[in-house]
Every structure is written in structure tokens, then in C-alpha cells.
Amino acid sequence: MTARGQMGCLRIRYPVVASTMDVAMALAASGAPHGVVVEAGYQTAGRGRQGRAWRTSADSALLSSWILRPPPGRNLSVLSPLVALALIRTVESLIPDAPIAYKWPNDVLIGGGKVAGVLLTARGGGVAPVIVAGVGVNVGPGSVPSGERGTFLTEWCKDITVDALRCRLGQELGRIWSDFMIEDSLSDTDLADLQRRLAWADVEVAVRLPQAEIVGVQTGITHDG
């Protein structure tokens, strides 16, 4: 770890892997420490929300899974928006003028097109919880899966590379994590940053859950995520 707890200093990269999340969870079960990142150039069984397949061309996207080890008793519901906020700040640091938005609870948009997504998996319960945060970011041409409406970072800034993006994201995740260790919730500053970027604010939305669909007006996010 470096100053402010930068993550990703220990990086494990595969040219091809079934799923970085599966590899990261296996490593975590074997004792891999907090902050380790598993990365791949290509995934044969990458997945998004609700088990959807997520495939990109080789080496066109950041395909990564980050091992997080929160202390027992922490409010884990805030982690998905916090990781999304780290992504937002990372992208804004590289593309300051990007019209970026947060689609609660998992996605980051630029110009209305999806550019990144977050998927969290938890194991271990309250005694020794471990979270694997899967983070996928469309970087270059070929990174938007067929049939998906999306965009990629080099549409907005041609000089961005996967390596530079991962390094900056590790810094932002470290800052976010340090704040989480103090606040155990979304801080006022973090909440305000998410609120002002919230996509579809004050409009009717449908949230699809595994067993049901909830329809209502999205008014904002609370401190617990």
C-alpha cells in the first residue's frame, strides 16, 4: 500500500481467464490481502448484473476485480456507490469535460451511453467478510459488447490506456476506502457528488429485482447507499 491506501499495488494479470471475479474470490478464500486486483485482457465468461454475459474484444477494456476486506459490522450497502464514485472521479480526472452520469446502483455513463459497470460479490458473513468488486470499463473500440448501447473512453480522449486507467482507479479506490473506514457511510461530500451526477433524477424508473419489479420516481440517494 502507498499513501492513502492506494489499491492495486499487487496486481495479478491473465491474458485470458474465464472470470476475474471467480479468480479473485478464489484468491481471497486462500488469504489474498485487501487491495489485490485481478485483471485480464479477455474473459470467456465475464458477467454483468443478473448473470448477463459480458464479452469484449481482447485488450480493449479494463476487466478487473478488486479484493476488499472491510472490518466486521461495516455497512456494506454503501460499497457499490462508493466504487462507482471512484470510477467517476477516475474518468473525470482523465476526461475533465466528459458529460458523466451515475446510473444507480451499478453503472457509469458518458453522454447517455454506458462506459463502465460495477458488480459486487460478498462472502464470509459478519465474522470475516470479503468483497470482490468487479469493475469493467470500456476503453477502446471493441469494448462495447454486441447489442449494448454504450460508449468507450477513447471516443472522448484518444490517449487513454488501460494501464493508466487502472493505476488512477487504484488511487481513487484507496481514497474512497480511507473515507469509508472513517465514515462507515456515504460522507456528505461523496453523497453530494453522486447526487449531482445522478442519471434520471426526478423521473419515473423501474428497478428490476430477481423476483419483482419496483416502479417509482427516483429522487436521490441516502447516506446508506
DAMO-V15255 format. One record per pair of residues at least 6 apart in sequence whose ideal C-beta (glycine too) atoms are under 7 Angstrom apart, sorted by the first residue. I is the first residue (numbers start at 1). J is the second residue. If there is no record, write none. Layout:
# DAMO-V15255
{{I;J} {I;J}}
This chain:
# DAMO-V15255
{{1;9} {1;35} {2;9} {4;174} {4;175} {4;178} {5;174} {5;177} {5;178} {6;170} {6;171} {6;174} {7;35} {7;37} {7;66} {7;170} {7;173} {7;174} {7;177} {8;35} {8;37} {8;166} {8;170} {9;35} {10;35} {10;36} {11;37} {11;39} {12;36} {12;38} {13;39} {13;40} {14;40} {15;41} {16;40} {16;41} {16;42} {16;44} {17;23} {17;40} {17;43} {18;43} {18;44} {18;45} {19;43} {19;45} {19;46} {19;47} {20;38} {20;39} {20;40} {20;43} {20;63} {20;64} {20;65} {20;134} {21;65} {21;121} {21;132} {21;134} {23;38} {24;38} {24;65} {24;67} {24;132} {25;121} {25;123} {25;132} {27;36} {27;38} {27;67} {28;67} {28;130} {28;132} {32;67} {34;67} {34;68} {34;69} {35;67} {36;67} {37;64} {37;66} {37;170} {38;64} {38;65} {39;63} {39;64} {39;166} {40;63} {41;58} {41;59} {42;58} {43;55} {43;63} {46;54} {46;55} {46;63} {47;53} {47;54} {48;54} {48;117} {48;119} {49;106} {49;119} {50;210} {54;136} {54;145} {55;145} {56;142} {56;143} {56;145} {57;142} {57;143} {60;139} {60;140} {60;141} {60;142} {60;143} {61;136} {61;137} {61;138} {61;139} {61;143} {62;135} {62;136} {62;137} {62;139} {62;162} {62;165} {62;166} {63;136} {64;135} {64;166} {65;132} {65;133} {65;134} {66;133} {66;135} {66;173} {67;130} {67;132} {68;79} {68;131} {68;133} {69;130} {70;76} {70;129} {70;131} {72;126} {72;127} {72;128} {72;129} {73;126} {74;184} {75;184} {75;185} {75;224} {76;122} {76;129} {76;131} {77;224} {77;225} {78;180} {78;185} {78;186} {78;224} {78;225} {79;120} {79;131} {80;105} {80;106} {80;118} {80;120} {80;225} {81;105} {81;186} {81;194} {81;221} {81;225} {82;176} {82;180} {82;190} {83;118} {83;133} {83;135} {83;173} {84;102} {84;106} {84;108} {84;118} {85;176} {85;190} {85;193} {85;194} {86;169} {86;172} {86;173} {86;176} {87;108} {87;116} {87;118} {87;135} {87;169} {88;100} {88;102} {88;108} {88;197} {89;172} {90;165} {90;168} {90;169} {90;172} {91;98} {91;100} {91;108} {92;98} {92;100} {93;168} {94;157} {94;160} {94;168} {95;153} {95;156} {95;157} {98;110} {98;156} {99;110} {99;111} {100;108} {100;109} {100;110} {100;197} {101;109} {101;197} {101;199} {102;108} {102;194} {102;197} {102;198} {102;199} {103;109} {103;199} {104;198} {104;221} {106;117} {106;118} {106;119} {107;114} {107;117} {108;115} {108;116} {109;115} {109;199} {110;151} {110;156} {111;151} {113;149} {113;150} {113;151} {114;148} {114;149} {114;150} {115;137} {115;138} {115;150} {115;151} {115;152} {115;153} {116;135} {116;136} {116;137} {116;138} {117;136} {118;133} {118;134} {118;135} {119;134} {120;131} {120;133} {121;132} {122;129} {122;131} {123;130} {124;130} {137;165} {138;144} {138;150} {138;151} {138;152} {138;153} {139;152} {139;153} {139;154} {139;160} {139;162} {139;165} {140;152} {140;154} {141;152} {143;152} {144;150} {144;152} {153;160} {154;160} {179;187} {179;190} {185;223} {185;224} {186;223} {186;225} {191;221} {191;223} {194;221} {195;220} {195;221} {198;220} {198;221} {200;218} {201;218} {202;217} {202;219} {203;217} {203;218} {204;215} {204;216} {204;217} {205;218} {206;213} {206;215} {207;213} {207;214}}
